[in-house]
Structure formats: structure tokens, C-alpha cells
Amino acid sequence: MSKRLLMLVGDYAEDYETMVPFQILLAVGHTVHAVCPDKKAGDTVATAIHDFEGGQTYTEKRGHNFTLNYDFDRVEPASYDGLVIPGGRAPEYLRLNEKVLDIVRAFDQAKKPIAAVCHGAQLLAAAGILKGRTCSAYPACAPEVRLAGGTYAEIGIDQAYTDGNLVTAPAWPAHPAWMSQFLAVLGTKIVP
């Protein structure tokens, strides 16, 4: 059965962590509303491509323009079955928006599935939903997970971790594991 999902994005969200989950979830028949504060359907956000090229941290390059397909001001968390939070730089400033944090809290309080990848953990921490939970994220976010009362899951860059309704992963190389676990929590059945 098709699910209604909400995706929270912003300028310089990670390109793969935005585009790929959006397309995967559409491909399996779900409806995905991609939204950004202060923007409407048809507006775009700039994405950033983060890559691992041997430096002490990832590199960043300009990605694509990702077109939003729903108005942020129309979001009612109760009308959705799950939440997707891409990483990149967007969570860093989206966590300053109280309505964004209220949305994250509403999904968690209702025990609806939440998928967060990479720096998406910054939104989870700021919303105060990590206390007593295990969460993966980009390693640079491990201190935030711990300071929010969570346990940081040290897993491979291509792995994901599920704790109840929360499905998290370190970065885009984990898409197969992350999306597979999220679809399982959603109850999505893919039959060959």
C-alpha cells in the first residue's frame, strides 16, 4: 500500500542523500512531499555533492537544483506515514527553525518511521528525540548524538542502524541498507 512521506530539505542538502531516496521512494509507489522552510512547490534548493577523496573530511562541490513539490506551510505531520531527513549542510541551519523541530518531534511522538542520514542527526538531536536511543550519523556528528543523550552507532559507511521507528546511516554509501531498513519499518513489501 502506498505511503505518504515527508522529506525535509534545504539549500546545500547533500545531493545523493536528497535525490536518490526521493527517487527510490517514488519508484516503489510512495508519495513524497519534499519541502523547505520559506519555499513553495516549484521552488528549488541547491544541493551539494560530498565525496570521500582521501582528505581528513569529505570534499564539497555544487550539485543540482532540486525542485520542491509541496509547500512547507501546508505540512501537517499527522497526514504523513513517515519522515525522511537528508544530510549535507542543510540540517545545520534547519535545526534553527522551530517548526522544523516541531515536525520532527510530531513524527517521533506518533512513533512514525523516521529515516535520517549523515548530518540529518543534527535535526534529531536539536529536536530532543535521541535520549536513550542509538543513532548513526556522519562521524563528525557523533558528539551531537552523545550530547543529546543518544548512543552513537559506529558502523560502516555502507551500513544502517534501526532503533524502533528510527532508521539512520552515516552517509550516502549506505543508501541500499538505509532505504531497505526504512522500507521495512514502513511495512513496504517489494515482491520480485
Disulfide bonds with the S-S distance in Angstrom:
none
